[in-house]
């Protein structure tokens, strides 16, 4: 596994979310002990850090089958959408 600029940037973005949530809990009253909020960051980080492994998953998953491998760039793009795009959309809607 190579350490790329994208992986480092994703880690910095996730760490900044954690710092902002701890320093300014807002209406949710979030504290450092509320790890369930921080565990949500693991999903997009996994998509960004391991796109080759996740994209190569094929076979029966749930009720359907995956016949082709997903390109790693698409898996990584989905990770960036969940890490940056979705929070930006929620922020713009509030």
Order of alpha helices (4+ residues) and beta strands (2+ residues): alpha-alpha-alpha-alpha-beta-beta-alpha-alpha
